[in-house]
Amino acid sequence: MAEALRLFVGATRDMEPQRGIIGRAIAKLPVRVSIEIRRTPKDRATLDTIFERIANCDRVYFLLGRDITAPLGNEWDIARELDRPILALRANLPLTPAAREFLHFTGAKWRPFYNDEELARIVSLDVIDILLHPTNRYGLTPGEMERLLDYRRRLTPERGAKGEPGGTEGGGVLLDDLRREPLEGQLVQNTD
């Protein structure tokens, strides 16, 4: 029987709108599977409630903005205690001293995102990889798998991303196949 994919999104207050970005990105996936997105309720952020929401999630996303705000620290601790798979994402914004301290405290590699579109792309690619689990935990049909693979190809940035130098603009080595005259010596050539 197909399982539901359970995701938890923890976010600082200034990243509240990005929760919606994640929801819309997941809704655009070209499959119809059961996906549940959880969060800590705004009015009842007890440790038991957080524990209950994170306990059986397949992925925990953390979104850090300029400053660390409650209950993100508690969510982080519980997710680590429960050994849940975490994808730590941080907006490319100047951080407060408390946020810098939190980053240092976690010891995690926080992946930066530069805008909402990039956040949506990162999370979409991650969810696609989870859905394409080798044992097909989520009950995808072969057609759905193919659509996800195609969608992943469209989301994956081309080599030589926009704004980055490509070709000889970024430096490189050009291969010399010896069609030019040598700088010293004499060119030996077959004249058949």
C-alpha positions in Angstrom: 0.0 0.0 0.0 1.3 3.5 -0.8 2.5 5.7 2.0 1.8 9.4 2.4 4.8 11.6 2.1 5.1 13.7 5.3 7.0 16.9 5.4 7.6 19.3 8.2 8.5 23.0 7.5 10.0 25.0 10.3 10.6 28.7 9.6 11.6 31.9 11.3 8.9 34.6 11.4 10.3 36.5 8.4 10.2 33.3 6.3 6.5 32.7 6.9 5.6 33.6 3.2 8.1 31.1 2.0 6.0 28.3 3.6 3.4 29.1 0.9 6.1 29.0 -1.8 7.0 25.5 -0.7 3.3 24.4 -0.7 2.8 25.9 -4.2 6.0 24.3 -5.6 4.9 20.8 -4.3 1.4 21.3 -5.7 2.9 21.8 -9.2 4.6 18.4 -9.2 3.1 16.3 -12.0 1.9 13.5 -9.8 -1.1 12.8 -7.6 0.2 11.3 -4.4 -0.6 12.0 -0.8 1.7 14.7 0.6 1.2 16.2 4.0 2.9 19.4 5.0 3.1 20.0 8.7 4.2 22.9 10.9 4.1 23.9 14.5 0.8 25.7 15.3 1.3 29.4 16.0 -0.8 29.3 19.2 0.3 26.0 20.7 4.0 25.6 20.4 4.6 23.1 23.2 7.4 20.6 23.0 4.9 17.7 22.9 3.1 19.3 19.9 6.3 19.8 18.1 7.4 16.3 18.8 4.1 14.9 17.5 4.4 16.9 14.3 8.0 15.9 13.5 8.0 12.3 14.8 7.2 10.4 11.6 8.1 12.9 8.9 10.1 11.8 5.9 11.8 15.2 5.6 12.2 18.3 7.8 12.9 21.6 6.1 14.2 24.5 8.1 14.0 28.1 6.7 16.2 30.6 8.4 15.8 34.3 7.6 17.6 37.3 9.2 17.1 36.2 12.8 16.4 33.0 14.8 12.8 33.1 16.2 10.9 30.6 18.3 10.0 27.8 18.0 12.7 27.1 15.4 15.4 26.2 18.0 13.1 23.7 19.6 12.0 22.2 16.3 15.7 21.8 15.4 16.5 20.0 18.6 13.6 17.6 18.3 14.3 16.8 14.7 17.9 16.0 15.5 16.9 14.0 18.6 14.5 12.0 16.4 17.1 11.6 13.7 14.8 13.0 11.0 16.3 13.8 7.6 16.9 17.6 7.5 17.4 20.0 4.7 18.5 23.3 6.2 17.9 26.3 4.0 18.8 29.9 4.7 17.9 33.1 2.8 20.8 35.0 1.5 20.3 37.9 3.9 22.5 39.6 6.5 22.1 37.7 9.8 21.7 39.0 13.3 24.3 37.9 15.9 21.8 35.4 17.3 21.2 33.9 13.9 24.9 33.5 13.3 25.3 31.9 16.7 22.4 29.5 15.8 24.1 28.5 12.5 27.3 27.8 14.4 25.5 25.9 17.1 23.7 23.5 14.6 27.0 22.5 13.0 24.9 21.8 9.8 25.6 22.8 6.3 23.0 25.4 5.6 22.2 25.7 1.9 21.6 29.3 0.8 18.8 30.4 -1.5 18.7 33.8 -3.2 15.0 34.2 -4.1 11.7 32.5 -3.9 12.1 30.8 -7.3 15.3 29.2 -6.2 13.8 28.0 -2.9 10.9 26.4 -4.9 13.4 24.7 -7.2 15.5 23.3 -4.4 12.5 21.9 -2.5 10.9 20.5 -5.7 14.1 18.7 -6.6 14.4 17.3 -3.1 10.8 16.1 -3.0 11.1 14.5 -6.4 14.2 12.6 -5.2 12.2 11.4 -2.1 9.2 10.4 -4.2 11.5 8.4 -6.5 12.5 6.1 -3.6 13.9 2.8 -5.0 11.2 0.7 -3.3 8.4 3.0 -4.6 7.1 3.7 -1.1 4.7 6.3 -2.4 2.9 4.1 -5.0 3.9 5.9 -8.2 2.9 4.5 -11.5 5.6 4.1 -14.2 4.0 7.1 -16.0 4.2 9.3 -12.9 7.9 8.3 -12.4 8.6 9.3 -16.0 6.8 12.6 -15.5 8.8 13.3 -12.3 12.1 12.5 -14.1 11.1 14.8 -16.9 10.1 17.6 -14.5 13.4 17.1 -12.6 15.4 17.5 -15.9 13.5 20.8 -16.5 14.3 22.1 -13.0 17.9 21.1 -13.1 20.1 24.0 -14.0 22.1 23.8 -17.2 25.9 23.6 -16.8 27.3 27.0 -17.0 24.5 28.6 -15.1 23.2 32.0 -16.0 25.6 34.8 -14.8 28.5 32.4 -14.5 31.3 32.6 -17.2 31.3 29.7 -19.6 33.7 28.7 -22.3 36.9 30.7 -22.3 35.2 33.5 -20.3 35.8 31.5 -17.1 39.3 30.3 -18.0 40.0 27.0 -19.6 42.4 24.9 -21.6 42.3 24.7 -25.4 43.6 21.5 -26.9 46.3 21.9 -29.5 46.0 19.2 -32.1 49.3 20.3 -33.7 47.8 21.9 -36.9 49.8 25.0 -36.4 53.5 25.6 -37.2 55.7 24.7 -34.3 57.4 27.6 -32.4 60.8 25.9 -32.7 61.9 23.2 -35.0 60.4 22.0 -38.2 56.9 20.7 -38.9 56.9 17.1 -40.0 54.0 16.3 -42.2 52.8 13.3 -44.1 52.3 14.4 -47.8 50.5 11.3 -49.1 
